[in-house]
């Protein structure tokens, strides 16, 4: 990871075009009610020269149909993770994503973190039993005042905040130990599990309200942990990637704010400085359209019905309004923070081809260069699936974090090697 930090610094100092000024998709940012224009301008990127040429293309927002491969109802999650069921990305999104690869692609090292991680477990951030979080900090000299609110995955009905027992948090460990971020890994209220009879749970928007509360709590207690309230990033994987992205667009939605906030949290803005979403079903309705096996909780159909609070166990019982309320882009506007979105091109759970329209809608709604999209197409097939810890362009992610949260101050020792 020491080598990765040096790569990023050399790239940022040697590039004639500041990455913050690169426009992925340009044009009128519109409003929260105007999402995607029929025609979108796409900027072609070269790594070391100013961008001067725009070309106009017609954006086809029809998802690329997945391959005809089907998943038997007895298919295990591990099998789904290694099954190719996704067609090629649409040309418009592939072109928009290409500039991320202008940063030389560097995958995460297999090496363990350089220093031990100090963990403070089960701090309460709210009144519910699920309102607990773990604080992770580097025990070494590399530490700054940036923090990450980490939202775990689990199809909104499962998962755990303890990153030591999840295979999806390797990057988090390295961001803490080697890059100096303080991480607040949160628990939140889960939706009822359809596989467990009479399962208790809380449908949408309970989980999102909990993420909102946690961000406010971290900001309100920032000085207690040596972090800045201005440098809070929300980061999630899978269902957590959906909640993180929704936190980036619905942070200012009046109907999605908790009504029981104490005074010290009510006065704090829940807006993150940036958002990172890995393998997230950003438009859950498109997820069940592409992966609708009613017998598998990870197929989309049953998890979405439970999360949305629909009348039955199948997505067909959901109303259009219920599904639209889960669409991350439904709340997007030009006030939202920058967002890093990544999918593996072989993801057998959240098919990226069916998530392309919502990514394009986000690009159209947010300001230029606010959406960084990393479509992972390199590496072994098993590392381009739903678990992306070893295939995300680590150099690009680090660059995104540095540019989105530029005013990091060292709290102990040096900032980055």
Secondary structure by P-SEA (a helix, b strand, c coil): caaaaaaaaaaaaaccccccccccccccccccccccccbbbbbbbbccccccbbbbbbbcccccccccccccccccaaaaaaccccccccaaaaaaacccccccccccccccccbbbbbbcccccccccccbbbbbbbcccccccbbbbbbbbccccccccccccccccaaaaaaacccbbbbbccccccccccccccccccccaaaaaaaaaaaaaaaaacccccccccbbbbbbccaaaaaaaaaacccccccccccccccccccccccccbbbbccccccaaaaaaaccccccccccaaaaaaaacccccccccccaaaaaaacccccccccccbbbbbbbccccccccccaaaaaaaaaaccccccbbbbbcccccccccccccccccaaaaaaaaaaaaacccccccccccc
